[in-house]
Amino acid sequence: MTSEEARENMVAMEASISSSANFPGGEYFACYLTSLGYSVAEIKNFYKSITRLAKSPGDGEAFNKIGEVVESVRAYW
């Protein structure tokens, strides 16, 4: 495979993946959020917000969702 073919395949793969994320330590943090009372749906929304913010840094809704979680965690530290 040439580098151009690799690039084309990466672009095609990125276009076809709709909901995937990998965060080092993410499983640990998800468990921590569960211990604070977050539901599975809320935790999924939090991680989706991180992905959205990474793709669109100006996404205010995603930024606010992440901020809410950060503030609730900060209360326990």
C-alpha positions in Angstrom: 0.0 0.0 0.0 1.3 3.4 -0.9 1.0 6.4 1.4 -1.6 7.9 -0.8 -3.7 4.7 -0.6 -3.3 4.7 3.2 -4.5 8.3 3.3 -7.5 7.5 1.1 -8.4 4.6 3.3 -8.1 6.6 6.4 -10.4 9.3 5.0 -13.0 6.6 3.9 -12.8 5.0 7.3 -13.3 8.2 9.2 -16.3 9.0 7.1 -17.9 5.7 7.9 -17.4 5.6 11.6 -20.1 7.4 13.4 -19.6 6.7 17.1 -16.3 5.6 18.3 -13.9 7.0 20.9 -10.9 5.9 22.8 -9.7 7.8 25.8 -6.8 6.5 27.9 -8.2 5.9 31.3 -11.7 6.4 30.0 -13.0 3.2 31.6 -11.7 4.2 35.0 -13.2 7.6 34.7 -16.6 6.1 33.6 -16.6 4.0 36.7 -15.8 7.0 38.8 -18.7 8.9 37.2 -20.9 6.0 38.0 -19.9 6.2 41.6 -21.0 9.9 41.6 -24.4 8.9 40.4 -24.1 9.4 36.6 -26.3 7.1 34.5 -24.9 5.1 31.6 -26.7 7.5 29.2 -25.2 10.5 30.9 -21.7 9.0 30.7 -22.1 8.2 27.0 -23.3 11.7 26.4 -20.2 13.0 28.2 -17.9 11.0 26.0 -19.8 11.9 22.9 -19.4 15.5 23.9 -15.7 15.1 24.1 -15.6 13.6 20.6 -17.8 16.4 19.3 -15.6 19.1 20.9 -12.5 17.5 19.4 -14.0 17.6 15.9 -15.6 21.1 16.4 -13.8 23.2 19.0 -16.6 25.8 18.8 -19.4 23.4 19.8 -20.8 25.3 22.8 -23.3 22.6 23.7 -20.5 20.0 23.9 -18.3 22.4 25.8 -21.1 23.1 28.4 -21.8 19.4 28.9 -18.2 18.7 29.6 -18.0 21.7 31.9 -21.0 20.4 33.9 -19.2 17.1 34.5 -16.0 18.8 35.4 -17.7 21.0 37.9 -19.5 18.1 39.6 -16.2 16.1 39.8 -14.4 19.2 41.2 -16.9 19.3 44.1 -15.6 15.9 45.3 -11.9 16.9 45.1 
